[in-house]
């Protein structure tokens, strides 16, 4: 996060990250814990790789899931399995700092979430797991800076929307080379859609997932993408979900198609989907689901430089409006009362230079109607006008607010306006809507601009729009944020080269964003 360990990070990228499946060099590690009476585990228990997440100044979550037969329920015996873990200050584990044993329980798909405490701030660490004599790949992670650290820089990669069937997860190969301090993933990690015979890569199974085993299989398939595996092993992730982890455009306990899914059936589906999500993400025990509920909104500070507020815009929202009048109903809520109060407290009392908000869906206005009048996407913040407008008023009093978003499968970078109905109203912040990793596949750029460029005059707050796949990269310092839009040539090949489409800048103390 500061420049002090860049050599370590470069050494890891060149010597270790690409060799995701390589065994560790040390032959002697921790004493074996497998019981002699138990039959040995099948080979390949670490097929789904390893990951880390939610870095704190003194802690980080380490994750793995034992699954030798990942697309068929996992293939593990129906018993608890001890999993040894170790974290060290070097890639050869010559300087170990913490180690222990966690239990991989069948009730949680034999996933492991180790919340390692007592680490040093702003440091790179290496970690690995061992189960029944099988050694995992080695991963690298990083802690957040000390709470009182005011200098340095932070490099963040913004990703979302990775549809297995639309293409390979090619952008992660380039992201790995850019070496972010952490990856912010803001939703649609999997897609619940049924297999398509014409897809680039076909979804497993025979239809949409509804049960826990079906969701586990879908996550496991996504976790076999080599570029995704490598990026998880190279840096900590901060994640939240959107709709496709459960059901397209769901709201709270209301499915997209309530005529086809009863309330009880959808609650059962939510319960399965949230548990599978927890099982496959590097998140703390605070996210262990309680039936059809999961706690995902949370706050992470990176010294005095950045506060990151991670939202949940699905569980607590009102059902989507279907008319403009419905969208303007003041009772409509995206966040729910408790989460909204939590967000405002975090913004009002923030000690940091930059205040980031991770929002799954677009906050700036999208007026689809060319000429007079308004036509909105009701699933986005445009469908919750009163709450969004009130939040814009709050952002006017917040130090350097920036919103990082997904969902749209487009790059849409905007000024945030105090009142989108008044083009002359004050700019209160900036929003980066990141494009998709693969969702939508390779898009016809001419057709996109023919459709969207005529809408630019009705959306003067838009600063840059584009329809390539890819991700956004942010270099955050006290004086400003330098943002880069990175895109591969195609997502039809996992090894396609990427390039920079645009560079943008947000200046500290000057709300809004500009092209460089």
Secondary structure, 3 states (H helix, E strand, C coil): CCHHHHHHHHHHHHHHHCCCCCCCCCCCCCCCCCCCCCCCCCCCCCCCCEEEEEEECCEEEEEEECCCEHHHCECCCCCCEEEEEEEECCCCCCCEEEEEEEEECHHHCCEEEEEECCCCCCCEEEEEEEECCEECCCEEEECCCCCCCCCCCEEEEEECCCCHHHCCCCHHHHHHHHCCCEEEECCCCCCCCCCCCCCCCCCCCCCCCCCHHHHHHHHHHHCCCHHHHHHHHHCEEEECCCCCCCCCCCECCECCCCCCCCHHHHHHHHHHHHHHHHHHCCCCHHHCCECCECCCCEEEEECCCEEEEECCCCCCCCCCCCCHHHHCCCCCCCCCHHHHHHHHHHHHCCCCCEEEEEECCCCCCCCCCCCCCCCCCCCCHHHCHHHHHHHHHHHCCCCCEEEEECCCCCEEEEEEECCCCCCCCCEEEEEEECCCCCCCCCCCHHHHHHHHHHHHHHCCCEEEEECCCCEEEEEEECCEEEEEEEEECCCCCCCCCEEEEEEEEEECCCCCCEEC
